[in-house]
């Protein structure tokens, strides 16, 4: 009964490829997020969706495109992968009004070679 | 959101209380203090938050100074499983995002 799940857990791919990471939450939350944690371990928000609408879009290359088919899912598609995209990507969710209490997934470690 | 300052790392003996300080001298009146932790190879986990009163839950206690310029997260009986990076975050209650700093690496040792 995993609360926030991500697939895949590990992703190794070559530069220039396009890849997707999927996220699902079964908590009934209406807000979902994508974070990136780089090699220096800094965790930075990338996007946030509330009820399938984009509410946070940090300065992220437009090669990154989030898609929310419904409130329980927020997928991250990355085009033309670059070496600098290598990182751990975390999905999270929260209830609107309680954005301070976010539930994080286990992370997806993306390695671009 | 106000800036926070935390020690880079701390050690604690298993079974003893772990006291993690956070300085937030520029905190404004409508900003709360939130604590998260990240155990190795896992996503961050919410611990506790407070405005000005001390708070306690099943995981930890949060002590906020009267002037609100600093706070301390207390794990009353630290275990090896509490080894993690602990993040102190200051933000308004209904803000849309969390801004994580470098945090404090807490090592609980037997």
Interface residues (C-beta under 8 A of the other chain):
Chain A: X4 X33 X41 X42 X43 X44 X45 X48 X55 X56 X90 X92 X97 X99 X100 X101 X102 X103 X104 X105 X106 X107
Chain B: X32 X34 X38 X41 X42 X43 X44 X45 X46 X49 X85 X91 X93 X94 X95 X96 X97 X98 X99 X100 X102
